[in-house]
Amino acid sequence: MTSTKILAFAGSARRDSFNKKLVKIATEGARGAGAEVTYLDFRDLPLPLYDEDLEEAEGLPANARKLKELMKAHQGFLIACPEYNSSITPLLKNAIDWASRPEPGEPSLVCFKEKVAVLMSASPGGLGGLRGLVHVRSILGNIGVLVLPDQKAIGNAHQAFDENGNLKDESQQATILQLGNKLVTMTAKLSSSIEMSWSIQS
């Protein structure tokens, strides 16, 4: 049986991002559940601001095509979402916008439909980025992603991590590991259901 493939990333480019640390913990939980996990750092895949004139003149930027190929190759997404002014970060929204653009002959929203995602956040504020997760959940849900209800926001993030990038609070650490595990479990179930449906139809 082919292992479930999970793409993990944070909506932050900052080198010492709390959300990068957080999603890396979740990847451990996903790998522990038997998934093949790819970690993506958006610093390695810079994109211009979405511009329809640019797209029309030059097509999708090379890094947008790379992002789309990565997303299409994975069944589930682990996403850690910083909160900017109570909402989604421009970096994450821009990546979603580019990935949503179809190429000739390609189905609409192929990077998102029938994908499964788990959201999490970390912030120095007391709410841990919770308000931003509402907007990310809405955007992804509207473009075909099944976003699991399970999520976690870690407040006071500047004090929450140890020198190894783990959460000092054992219950928080366990919760984030479980989010990775849950994504793998649910993604595998959904994939099995889809394969069974295709088998019946054929």
Steps between C-alpha positions, in 0.01 A plus 500: 500500500633842402571726797306822544692806378482817709634845410587713805563874494462821697364828372815682608836570339672603824802282573415447868124487448300351786265350243782323318596340831138407564436332167825305529366347822182401316708334228643268766148391587418444133815296441424301814166408342681364193475795262761625257541867593655779294587822683478815288663827602362790296839673527616238250213570262461879467201621298408842362174654615219352294448715190264389224684716246824323589331163470352590161832630367735235636287213629547359848836578662731200528463491878120506471519193276733332751256580780210357304688180421583458869139554603363264235744228609375503859162401639500705818636828633635589844483879518624726778351846458641816655243771566552844344251765615247234598519325160702287258856602412563651154759227436253217551216671313729572206613137484137384502412749227780384268424132566136559412581611146433227242733424214367402154301175516523482877190455720400798712653511850679169445745583783219526753201281415484172695796606715487485879659759729569561866563850629703627794653827608742656746520863604651707780146621571268331745266358233785330315390612153151355534327785315712445190409131489137593442590675175736226380233237568243701304728550199606137478149368553369718218752359251437134569726405792357289780634684805474281809337657805799406715737794542724661761616855569805547722510831685805669653705329232817696585510299824342175380791326324818348640845521340426191289184646349262289707220637712584524869145409598469122458125512440544758223777292344276192508211692344710621206640150444144369503396753237759351265379150582134595450566653159663179379218284632223709345683552171552125463132435569390759245739365238369147556142621462582680175682195360205278594259741330708500181515119510122473528443750218741320269 
